[in-house]
Amino acid sequence: MQVKLAKQKRIVVAVLMAGALSAHASERITVPAGAFQMGCSVGDDLCERDEGPAGGISVQVPAFELDVREVTVAEYEACLARGDCERPKDHARNQYCNIGATSRLDHPANCVDWQQALDYCVAKGGRLPYEAEWEKAARAGSSSRYPWGQTLSCKQAIVDDGVTAGSVVGEPDGCGEDRTWPVASRAPNALGFYDMQGNAGEWMMNWYDRDGLQRYAGGDLKGLEQGRQRVVRGGSWDENVQNLRSSFRNVKPPVSGRAIYGSIGFRCAYDVK
């Protein structure tokens, strides 16, 4: 009986912590159905082959819902307390991991493997975003490298911009703080989404396919059924500005193994019924 009561108490505390930090990722925005130009932005000379042709390629995306913010530490801790999530590598394991750091409850939940992120979203009745969904939401109607234009700095996103100094002397990562920041530390994009560029990179549902954009343009947003690496989008606090371009496609093995995925978090998507 004592064990049961202790577990219930942990659940209550975790839920209260999450509520005290606002709804965060429980807030969703519906992105209406429609086509957009996916891939290499207009005027972007940094595009790689897998970003498709200059100016992008038209991709039709059904309506979907997406979390306004990245999933926070407090929210993931609440999922752990309910028994619906698996504990990832945490702050005791590595300083760049946020789970278990009481001073980072409003930071993105990072150091999660792909399946751990998906399990969280499934427990909420959702899933991870498909790559085309994510880019449509991140672009927010824009056709430039970034949703606000062709350049980026720490004024718009949590990134290593190579210029901004902070409390960690000589370290530009995380706008000089050498870590993530609280979610929504910068202004949202035109659709109302926070941190689509920077702070934590975000796991996608998709396996990486070098020719994925052509597949998406043909109507198959789910893509390959098997692969070696999953897609990660948005760039992160310890990456340079080029990796935060709306079209940039990062990849990682779904299981971190000996690696530390301190740059990767996630947000959830939901089918519109």
C-alpha positions in Angstrom: 0.0 0.0 0.0 2.8 2.4 0.8 4.3 1.9 -2.7 1.0 2.5 -4.4 0.4 5.7 -2.4 3.9 6.9 -3.2 3.4 6.3 -6.9 0.1 8.2 -6.8 1.8 11.1 -5.1 4.5 11.2 -7.8 1.8 11.3 -10.4 0.0 14.2 -8.8 3.2 16.2 -8.3 4.3 15.7 -11.9 0.9 16.7 -13.2 0.9 19.8 -11.0 4.4 20.7 -12.3 3.2 20.4 -15.8 0.1 22.5 -15.2 2.1 25.2 -13.4 4.2 25.6 -16.5 1.1 26.2 -18.7 -0.4 23.8 -21.2 2.7 24.0 -23.4 2.6 21.1 -25.9 -1.1 20.2 -25.0 -1.9 23.4 -27.0 -2.5 22.5 -30.7 -3.0 24.4 -33.9 -4.9 22.9 -36.9 -3.0 23.4 -40.2 -5.6 23.3 -43.0 -5.3 21.0 -46.0 -3.5 22.3 -49.0 -0.4 22.3 -51.1 2.9 24.1 -50.4 6.3 24.3 -51.9 8.5 21.9 -50.0 12.3 21.8 -50.2 15.0 24.2 -51.5 13.8 27.7 -50.8 13.8 30.6 -53.3 17.2 32.2 -53.4 18.9 29.5 -51.2 22.3 28.5 -52.6 23.0 26.3 -49.6 20.6 23.5 -50.5 21.8 19.9 -50.6 20.7 17.3 -53.2 18.1 15.8 -50.9 16.4 19.2 -50.5 15.0 18.9 -54.1 15.0 21.5 -56.9 15.5 25.2 -56.4 12.2 26.8 -55.5 10.8 23.6 -54.1 8.3 21.0 -55.2 4.6 21.1 -54.7 3.3 18.8 -52.0 -0.3 18.3 -51.0 -0.8 17.9 -47.2 -4.1 16.9 -45.6 -5.3 18.8 -42.6 -3.5 18.0 -39.3 -3.0 19.3 -35.8 0.4 20.0 -34.4 1.6 21.0 -30.9 2.3 24.7 -30.5 5.5 24.0 -28.5 8.1 21.3 -28.1 7.3 18.7 -25.4 8.7 19.9 -22.1 10.6 18.2 -19.4 7.7 18.6 -17.0 5.3 17.0 -19.5 7.6 14.1 -20.1 8.2 13.6 -16.4 4.4 13.4 -15.9 4.3 10.7 -18.6 7.0 8.8 -16.7 5.0 9.1 -13.5 1.9 7.7 -15.2 3.9 4.7 -16.5 3.2 5.6 -20.2 6.8 6.6 -21.1 10.3 5.1 -20.8 13.0 7.1 -19.1 15.6 8.3 -21.6 19.2 9.3 -20.9 18.9 12.0 -18.3 20.7 14.9 -16.6 22.5 12.5 -14.2 24.0 10.8 -17.3 25.0 13.9 -19.2 24.8 17.7 -18.5 23.1 18.4 -21.9 20.2 16.1 -21.1 17.2 17.9 -19.5 15.2 15.1 -18.0 15.8 15.0 -14.3 17.1 18.6 -14.1 14.8 20.4 -11.8 15.9 23.8 -13.1 14.8 22.8 -16.7 11.2 21.8 -16.3 10.2 24.2 -19.0 13.0 23.2 -21.4 12.4 20.7 -24.2 12.6 17.1 -23.3 15.7 15.9 -25.1 18.1 12.9 -25.3 15.1 10.8 -26.3 15.3 8.0 -28.8 12.8 7.9 -31.6 10.6 5.2 -30.1 10.5 7.0 -26.7 9.3 10.2 -28.5 6.6 8.2 -30.4 5.4 6.4 -27.3 4.8 9.8 -25.6 2.8 11.1 -28.6 0.8 7.8 -28.8 -0.1 8.1 -25.1 -1.6 11.5 -26.0 -3.6 10.1 -28.9 -1.2 11.4 -31.5 2.0 10.5 -33.4 5.2 12.2 -34.6 4.8 14.6 -37.5 5.4 13.5 -41.1 8.2 15.4 -42.6 6.0 17.3 -45.1 3.6 18.3 -42.3 6.4 19.7 -40.2 7.9 21.7 -43.1 4.5 23.2 -44.0 4.0 24.3 -40.4 7.5 25.6 -40.1 7.4 27.6 -43.3 4.1 29.2 -42.2 3.5 30.4 -45.8 7.0 31.6 -46.4 9.3 30.7 -49.4 12.6 32.0 -47.9 15.3 30.1 -46.1 13.7 30.9 -42.7 10.1 31.9 -42.1 11.2 35.5 -41.4 13.6 35.9 -44.3 17.0 34.9 -45.6 19.1 35.4 -42.5 18.9 34.2 -38.9 20.5 35.1 -35.5 19.8 34.5 -31.8 17.2 37.2 -32.1 14.9 34.7 -33.8 16.0 31.3 -32.6 18.1 29.4 -30.0 21.2 28.5 -32.1 24.9 28.8 -32.4 25.0 32.0 -34.5 28.8 32.4 -33.9 28.3 35.8 -32.5 26.0 36.0 -29.5 27.7 35.7 -26.1 26.1 34.5 -22.9 27.0 33.2 -19.4 29.4 30.5 -20.8 32.5 32.4 -21.9 33.8 31.6 -25.3 30.9 29.2 -26.1 28.4 30.3 -28.8 26.2 27.2 -28.6 22.7 27.9 -27.3 23.1 31.7 -27.8 26.0 31.6 -25.4 24.4 29.4 -22.7 25.7 26.0 -24.0 22.3 24.3 -23.5 18.7 24.5 -24.5 16.4 27.4 -23.4 12.9 27.2 -22.1 10.4 26.5 -24.8 8.9 29.5 -26.5 11.8 31.8 -25.6 11.5 33.4 -29.0 8.5 34.7 -31.0 6.3 32.2 -32.8 6.0 32.0 -36.6 3.1 33.3 -38.6 1.0 30.2 -37.8 1.7 30.5 -34.0 4.2 27.7 -33.7 7.3 28.2 -31.4 10.8 26.8 -31.9 10.2 25.3 -35.2 13.7 26.6 -35.9 16.3 26.0 -33.2 16.2 25.1 -29.5 15.8 21.3 -30.0 15.8 19.5 -33.3 12.6 17.4 -33.7 12.1 13.7 -34.6 9.9 13.0 -37.6 7.8 9.9 -38.3 9.7 9.3 -41.5 12.6 7.1 -42.3 15.2 9.1 -44.3 14.9 8.7 -48.0 17.3 10.8 -50.2 14.5 11.2 -52.8 11.8 11.6 -50.2 10.5 14.9 -51.6 9.6 13.3 -54.9 7.8 10.5 -53.0 5.8 13.1 -51.0 5.0 15.1 -54.1 3.4 11.9 -55.4 1.1 11.7 -52.4 3.0 9.3 -50.2 3.7 11.3 -47.1 4.6 8.3 -45.0 7.5 7.3 -47.2 9.7 4.2 -46.7 8.5 1.4 -44.5 12.1 0.5 -43.5 15.4 2.3 -43.2 18.5 3.0 -41.2 18.0 6.5 -40.0 15.0 8.7 -39.0 14.6 12.3 -40.1 15.2 15.2 -37.7 14.1 18.7 -38.6 14.5 22.2 -37.4 18.1 22.5 -36.3 19.1 22.9 -32.7 20.8 25.0 -30.0 24.2 23.6 -30.8 24.0 23.8 -34.6 24.9 26.6 -36.9 22.4 28.8 -38.7 22.6 26.8 -42.0 21.0 23.8 -40.3 18.0 25.8 -39.2 16.9 26.4 -42.8 13.3 25.3 -43.3 14.3 22.8 -46.0 17.4 21.2 -44.2 17.0 17.5 -43.5 19.1 16.0 -40.7 19.2 12.3 -39.9 20.0 10.1 -36.9 19.7 6.4 -36.1 16.5 6.0 -34.1 18.4 4.4 -31.2 21.1 6.5 -29.7 23.3 3.7 -28.3 26.4 5.2 -26.8 25.6 8.6 -28.3 23.8 11.5 -26.5 21.0 13.1 -28.4 21.1 16.4 -26.5 20.2 18.2 -29.6 17.0 16.3 -30.3 13.5 16.8 -28.8 10.0 16.4 -30.4 6.5 17.7 -30.6 3.4 15.7 -31.5 1.0 15.7 -34.5 -2.6 14.5 -34.7 -4.9 13.3 -37.5 -7.9 15.5 -38.1 -11.0 13.3 -38.2 
